[in-house]
Amino acid sequence: MLSEPRSGRLAAWGNALLAGLASPDDAALAIVGEDAVHRVAGLPGESAPVGLTLALGRLRRLGVSGLRVALPAPGHPLGLSGPPEFNARALEAEEAVVCHGAAFGLVPEVYEAGPAGDVHAEVVWHVLPVREAPPADVPSLGEAERELAEALREATGVLSKLDVAGSGPVAEAAIDAYRARAERGREVLAPGYPPRAVRVLELAQRVGLLVSLAYGRGHGGAVSSAEMAARAEALRPVERTARRAQVASYNAVVEERERGVR
């Protein structure tokens, strides 16, 4: 969870484009990020994959008025609404984008090539039919913020006792890299998102960093099977809560529009 999900970039900047707050070229550039290229396959009316700019314009003409994120995991279909075929593809990719206003969803397929240290990623977004229904288990921003703070306090206490909260040179280097990205003015969300969504997403990403570091330290101080089980038990709910908070943040614009806030 340390890295920004591709579905998050697509939803955030797609929403900015749909709201007229970003140009097609700027939105496409932000969505691609550090990848080599993104294409969209299965778009109605197109027999071959097309570029992001054309695809986003076509989706708008098909009635899409907003984009939501789904970050499912085994046993937790977070942000999904069906049908089973789409859910299965999204679960395999561990992420998806669900359109609001038209029954389409997009699931990324990533192709990587090149030597270590110089890997180029090409992404194909597959357009699939979805069920028009409320997304599964997505909290409000307020709920996500409260849950995240509570889960972080509980997990930090348990992980500290087990000596796996993330320390040493590897953890310090990861934290320094995270801070450097923030100091460079990296835009956490696209134009049009409420400040609370930005705040919740930043906290969710920091919690995700903690979880990644704790898992990445191997067994750490948890030398017994009981201690390792306790660590996993502590990490599982906080990771789940962080994913829920991420989804709530990315979906905030669409949720506010539905409630008539905007």
VOPAGU-2260 file (C-alpha; in pm, 1 decimal, decimal comma):
REM VOPAGU-2260
SITE   aa  ch    i         X         Y         Z
SITE  MET   A    0       0,0       0,0       0,0
SITE  LEU   A    1     301,1     231,4       0,0
SITE  SER   A    2     257,0     295,8    -371,1
SITE  GLU   A    3     -37,5     488,5    -504,8
SITE  PRO   A    4    -276,1     245,4    -678,0
SITE  ARG   A    5    -320,8     299,3   -1051,0
SITE  SER   A    6    -696,2     287,1    -998,9
SITE  GLY   A    7    -662,4     580,2    -761,0
SITE  ARG   A    8    -484,1     794,2   -1020,2
SITE  LEU   A    9    -736,7     701,4   -1288,2
SITE  ALA   A   10   -1036,3     778,3   -1066,4
SITE  ALA   A   11    -896,9    1100,1    -918,1
SITE  TRP   A   12    -781,7    1258,1   -1243,2
SITE  GLY   A   13   -1072,7    1112,7   -1437,3
SITE  ASN   A   14   -1306,6    1285,1   -1193,3
SITE  ALA   A   15   -1115,3    1611,5   -1233,7
SITE  LEU   A   16   -1148,5    1582,7   -1610,7
SITE  LEU   A   17   -1519,6    1501,7   -1593,1
SITE  ALA   A   18   -1572,2    1805,3   -1369,3
SITE  GLY   A   19   -1385,4    2033,6   -1609,0
SITE  LEU   A   20   -1103,9    2093,7   -1358,4
SITE  ALA   A   21    -826,5    1931,0   -1562,1
SITE  SER   A   22    -748,3    1920,9   -1932,0
SITE  PRO   A   23    -750,6    1584,3   -2113,7
SITE  ASP   A   24    -373,7    1597,1   -2167,1
SITE  ASP   A   25    -297,2    1686,8   -1804,2
SITE  ALA   A   26    -529,9    1415,1   -1675,7
SITE  ALA   A   27    -378,3    1149,7   -1902,4
SITE  LEU   A   28     -24,5    1250,1   -1802,8
SITE  ALA   A   29    -107,4    1228,0   -1432,6
SITE  ILE   A   30    -281,4     891,0   -1471,7
SITE  VAL   A   31      12,8     735,5   -1656,7
SITE  GLY   A   32     257,1     858,8   -1392,5
SITE  GLU   A   33     584,3     668,0   -1415,9
SITE  ASP   A   34     441,6     397,5   -1642,5
SITE  ALA   A   35     534,2     385,0   -2010,9
SITE  VAL   A   36     182,5     393,1   -2154,1
SITE  HIS   A   37    -181,8     323,6   -2066,1
SITE  ARG   A   38    -443,7     194,7   -2309,5
SITE  VAL   A   39    -810,4     105,3   -2272,0
SITE  ALA   A   40    -948,5    -215,4   -2428,0
SITE  GLY   A   41   -1308,7    -327,0   -2471,4
SITE  LEU   A   42   -1447,8      23,0   -2499,2
SITE  PRO   A   43   -1790,6      20,3   -2668,8
SITE  GLY   A   44   -1752,9     121,1   -3032,1
SITE  GLU   A   45   -1381,2      41,5   -3048,8
SITE  SER   A   46   -1239,0    -279,6   -3190,3
SITE  ALA   A   47    -887,8    -222,1   -3054,2
SITE  PRO   A   48    -729,9     -60,7   -2747,3
SITE  VAL   A   49    -728,4     320,4   -2748,5
SITE  GLY   A   50    -546,3     591,6   -2558,1
SITE  LEU   A   51    -661,4     739,1   -2229,7
SITE  THR   A   52    -772,0    1073,3   -2371,6
SITE  LEU   A   53   -1003,7     915,6   -2627,4
SITE  ALA   A   54   -1129,1     659,3   -2373,4
SITE  LEU   A   55   -1219,7     914,6   -2107,1
SITE  GLY   A   56   -1402,3    1128,5   -2362,7
SITE  ARG   A   57   -1593,7     825,4   -2489,3
SITE  LEU   A   58   -1690,8     719,3   -2137,8
SITE  ARG   A   59   -1827,5    1067,9   -2070,9
SITE  ARG   A   60   -2037,6    1049,7   -2387,9
SITE  LEU   A   61   -2164,8     709,6   -2274,5
SITE  GLY   A   62   -2303,6     872,5   -1959,6
SITE  VAL   A   63   -2019,5     830,3   -1709,4
SITE  SER   A   64   -2032,1    1118,4   -1461,0
SITE  GLY   A   65   -1784,4     995,8   -1200,9
SITE  LEU   A   66   -1532,6     724,4   -1115,7
SITE  ARG   A   67   -1500,9     518,2    -798,5
SITE  VAL   A   68   -1213,2     301,0    -676,6
SITE  ALA   A   69   -1230,9     -59,6    -558,1
SITE  LEU   A   70    -941,0    -220,9    -368,2
SITE  PRO   A   71   -1060,9    -576,4    -301,4
SITE  ALA   A   72    -871,0    -849,0    -118,0
SITE  PRO   A   73    -956,5   -1215,3     -52,0
SITE  GLY   A   74   -1268,0   -1220,5     164,2
SITE  HIS   A   75   -1314,6    -845,5     134,7
SITE  PRO   A   76   -1479,9    -720,4    -190,1
SITE  LEU   A   77   -1410,7    -356,6     -98,7
SITE  GLY   A   78   -1575,6    -117,2    -343,8
SITE  LEU   A   79   -1722,7    -385,6    -569,6
SITE  SER   A   80   -2086,5    -436,7    -665,4
SITE  GLY   A   81   -2071,1    -730,1    -909,5
SITE  PRO   A   82   -2129,0    -919,7   -1126,7
SITE  PRO   A   83   -1907,4   -1214,0   -1023,0
SITE  GLU   A   84   -1704,5   -1199,7   -1345,0
SITE  PHE   A   85   -1600,5    -840,0   -1283,6
SITE  ASN   A   86   -1537,2    -903,3    -914,2
SITE  ALA   A   87   -1308,7   -1195,6    -998,0
SITE  ARG   A   88   -1101,3    -986,6   -1241,3
SITE  ALA   A   89   -1080,1    -701,2    -992,1
SITE  LEU   A   90    -977,5    -934,9    -710,1
SITE  GLU   A   91    -701,4   -1081,3    -925,6
SITE  ALA   A   92    -570,9    -732,0   -1002,9
SITE  GLU   A   93    -635,0    -617,4    -643,4
SITE  GLU   A   94    -791,6    -297,5    -777,5
SITE  ALA   A   95   -1047,2    -160,8   -1021,3
SITE  VAL   A   96   -1236,7     152,1   -1121,1
SITE  VAL   A   97   -1618,0     149,8   -1124,2
SITE  CYS   A   98   -1802,9     406,8   -1332,9
SITE  HIS   A   99   -2087,9     615,1   -1193,2
SITE  GLY   A  100   -2367,8     698,6   -1437,0
SITE  ALA   A  101   -2308,0     403,5   -1669,7
SITE  ALA   A  102   -2265,8      32,9   -1594,5
SITE  PHE   A  103   -1895,7      -4,7   -1677,4
SITE  GLY   A  104   -1587,5     -94,0   -1479,0
SITE  LEU   A  105   -1218,2     -92,3   -1565,3
SITE  VAL   A  106    -961,4    -345,3   -1445,0
SITE  PRO   A  107    -588,6    -294,2   -1509,1
SITE  GLU   A  108    -357,9    -553,2   -1657,5
SITE  VAL   A  109       9,9    -466,0   -1620,5
SITE  TYR   A  110     288,6    -580,0   -1853,1
SITE  GLU   A  111     644,9    -524,5   -1733,2
SITE  ALA   A  112     966,9    -554,1   -1933,7
SITE  GLY   A  113    1331,1    -460,7   -1892,8
SITE  PRO   A  114    1617,7    -538,5   -1654,6
SITE  ALA   A  115    1606,1    -479,7   -1281,4
SITE  GLY   A  116    1625,6    -109,9   -1209,0
SITE  ASP   A  117    1496,6     -16,9   -1552,8
SITE  VAL   A  118    1158,1    -187,3   -1571,9
SITE  HIS   A  119     898,9     -33,1   -1803,8
SITE  ALA   A  120     531,4     -92,6   -1729,8
SITE  GLU   A  121     254,6     -84,7   -1987,3
SITE  VAL   A  122    -103,0     -92,6   -1859,1
SITE  VAL   A  123    -416,0    -207,6   -2039,8
SITE  TRP   A  124    -746,5    -116,2   -1874,0
SITE  HIS   A  125   -1016,1    -370,2   -1962,3
SITE  VAL   A  126   -1369,6    -228,8   -1978,6
SITE  LEU   A  127   -1626,1    -474,4   -1841,7
SITE  PRO   A  128   -1995,7    -457,6   -1747,5
SITE  VAL   A  129   -2076,8    -397,7   -1381,0
SITE  ARG   A  130   -2388,5    -413,8   -1168,9
SITE  GLU   A  131   -2535,5     -76,1   -1075,6
SITE  ALA   A  132   -2554,6    -113,2    -698,0
SITE  PRO   A  133   -2394,6      44,7    -389,3
SITE  PRO   A  134   -2025,0     -49,4    -356,2
SITE  ALA   A  135   -1937,5    -297,5     -82,6
SITE  ASP   A  136   -1807,8    -183,1     256,9
SITE  VAL   A  137   -1706,3     174,2     166,7
SITE  PRO   A  138   -1720,1     408,6     469,1
SITE  SER   A  139   -1776,1     781,3     473,6
SITE  LEU   A  140   -1470,9    1003,8     507,1
SITE  GLY   A  141   -1556,6    1075,1     869,3
SITE  GLU   A  142   -1593,3     707,2     952,0
SITE  ALA   A  143   -1269,9     623,0     768,9
SITE  GLU   A  144   -1074,7     888,9     956,2
SITE  ARG   A  145   -1196,8     772,2    1297,9
SITE  GLU   A  146   -1140,2     404,2    1219,4
SITE  LEU   A  147    -791,4     472,8    1086,2
SITE  ALA   A  148    -678,5     664,3    1394,5
SITE  GLU   A  149    -812,3     394,6    1627,7
SITE  ALA   A  150    -663,4     105,1    1428,8
SITE  LEU   A  151    -327,1     278,6    1411,0
SITE  ARG   A  152    -313,1     326,5    1789,6
SITE  GLU   A  153    -406,5     -34,9    1858,1
SITE  ALA   A  154    -169,4    -184,1    1601,3
SITE  THR   A  155     123,4      35,6    1701,2
SITE  GLY   A  156      95,5     -82,1    2061,0
SITE  VAL   A  157      90,0    -449,5    1966,5
SITE  LEU   A  158     366,7    -419,2    1706,5
SITE  SER   A  159     591,1    -226,9    1945,7
SITE  LYS   A  160     562,6    -508,2    2201,2
SITE  LEU   A  161     662,8    -755,8    1929,4
SITE  ASP   A  162     952,5    -536,8    1810,2
SITE  VAL   A  163     823,8    -534,4    1451,9
SITE  ALA   A  164     687,5    -182,3    1421,3
SITE  GLY   A  165     951,1     -96,8    1160,6
SITE  SER   A  166    1302,5       9,6    1252,9
SITE  GLY   A  167    1656,8      -9,4    1127,1
SITE  PRO   A  168    1820,5     125,8     810,1
SITE  VAL   A  169    1575,1     -27,4     563,9
SITE  ALA   A  170    1275,2     121,1     742,8
SITE  GLU   A  171    1447,9     456,4     784,1
SITE  ALA   A  172    1533,0     470,7     412,8
SITE  ALA   A  173    1171,4     395,7     319,2
SITE  ILE   A  174    1041,9     664,8     552,9
SITE  ASP   A  175    1295,5     916,8     416,9
SITE  ALA   A  176    1183,1     838,8      61,2
SITE  TYR   A  177     819,3     887,2     159,3
SITE  ARG   A  178     895,8    1224,7     319,2
SITE  ALA   A  179    1099,8    1335,5      16,7
SITE  ARG   A  180     805,5    1265,7    -212,7
SITE  ALA   A  181     577,1    1473,1       7,6
SITE  GLU   A  182     825,9    1759,7      25,8
SITE  ARG   A  183     850,5    1771,0    -352,3
SITE  GLY   A  184     486,7    1877,0    -353,0
SITE  ARG   A  185     343,2    1552,6    -489,4
SITE  GLU   A  186     -26,3    1608,5    -546,2
SITE  VAL   A  187    -202,3    1348,0    -333,7
SITE  LEU   A  188    -536,5    1390,3    -513,2
SITE  ALA   A  189    -653,5    1575,1    -822,0
SITE  PRO   A  190    -823,3    1917,7    -828,3
SITE  GLY   A  191   -1177,4    1922,7    -693,0
SITE  TYR   A  192   -1128,3    1693,3    -394,2
SITE  PRO   A  193   -1220,0    1822,3     -45,6
SITE  PRO   A  194    -931,8    1885,7     197,2
SITE  ARG   A  195   -1059,5    1612,5     428,1
SITE  ALA   A  196   -1018,6    1354,2     151,7
SITE  VAL   A  197    -657,0    1461,3     106,5
SITE  ARG   A  198    -595,2    1436,7     482,3
SITE  VAL   A  199    -751,5    1091,2     510,3
SITE  LEU   A  200    -563,0     959,4     208,5
SITE  GLU   A  201    -230,3    1086,0     341,8
SITE  LEU   A  202    -295,7     915,4     676,0
SITE  ALA   A  203    -399,9     593,1     500,9
SITE  GLN   A  204     -78,4     596,8     298,8
SITE  ARG   A  205     131,3     646,6     612,8
SITE  VAL   A  206     -49,5     357,4     778,4
SITE  GLY   A  207      11,6     151,0     466,4
SITE  LEU   A  208     381,9     230,9     495,4
SITE  LEU   A  209     383,1     106,5     854,9
SITE  VAL   A  210     214,6    -217,9     751,8
SITE  SER   A  211     456,8    -268,8     460,3
SITE  LEU   A  212     758,5    -213,1     683,9
SITE  ALA   A  213     626,3    -447,0     952,0
SITE  TYR   A  214     567,6    -724,4     699,7
SITE  GLY   A  215     896,1    -652,6     523,0
SITE  ARG   A  216    1106,2    -710,4     833,8
SITE  GLY   A  217    1054,8   -1085,6     818,3
SITE  HIS   A  218    1005,7   -1233,2    1162,8
SITE  GLY   A  219    1168,7    -937,7    1340,8
SITE  GLY   A  220    1143,9    -991,4    1713,2
SITE  ALA   A  221     849,1   -1228,8    1674,9
SITE  VAL   A  222    1043,1   -1550,8    1722,8
SITE  SER   A  223     764,0   -1782,9    1833,2
SITE  SER   A  224     469,1   -1899,3    1627,0
SITE  ALA   A  225     235,9   -1739,5    1881,7
SITE  GLU   A  226     411,4   -1403,2    1845,7
SITE  MET   A  227     408,5   -1425,6    1467,2
SITE  ALA   A  228      37,3   -1502,1    1476,9
SITE  ALA   A  229     -16,6   -1203,8    1706,0
SITE  ARG   A  230     165,7    -977,7    1461,6
SITE  ALA   A  231     -44,7   -1100,0    1169,7
SITE  GLU   A  232    -358,0   -1054,5    1377,9
SITE  ALA   A  233    -253,7    -695,9    1455,8
SITE  LEU   A  234    -168,5    -609,8    1095,7
SITE  ARG   A  235    -474,5    -761,3     930,3
SITE  PRO   A  236    -738,5    -520,0    1061,1
SITE  VAL   A  237    -519,4    -210,5    1024,7
SITE  GLU   A  238    -438,4    -299,1     664,2
SITE  ARG   A  239    -807,8    -352,0     595,4
SITE  THR   A  240    -894,3     -20,0     759,1
SITE  ALA   A  241    -628,1     162,3     557,4
SITE  ARG   A  242    -764,9      20,0     232,6
SITE  ARG   A  243   -1117,2     129,6     330,5
SITE  ALA   A  244    -987,3     478,4     401,1
SITE  GLN   A  245    -809,9     494,6      66,1
SITE  VAL   A  246   -1128,4     399,8    -116,8
SITE  ALA   A  247   -1333,3     652,5      81,4
SITE  SER   A  248   -1084,7     925,5     -12,3
SITE  TYR   A  249   -1076,6     850,0    -383,3
SITE  ASN   A  250   -1455,2     816,8    -394,5
SITE  ALA   A  251   -1524,6    1135,6    -198,7
SITE  VAL   A  252   -1612,7    1351,5    -500,5
SITE  VAL   A  253   -1873,6    1106,9    -630,2
SITE  GLU   A  254   -2015,4    1045,3    -282,8
SITE  GLU   A  255   -2053,8    1419,0    -217,1
SITE  ARG   A  256   -2222,4    1468,6    -552,0
SITE  GLU   A  257   -2470,8    1191,6    -471,2
SITE  ARG   A  258   -2552,6    1354,5    -136,4
SITE  GLY   A  259   -2601,9    1689,6    -307,9
SITE  VAL   A  260   -2307,0    1855,2    -135,9
SITE  ARG   A  261   -2184,5    1986,8    -468,7
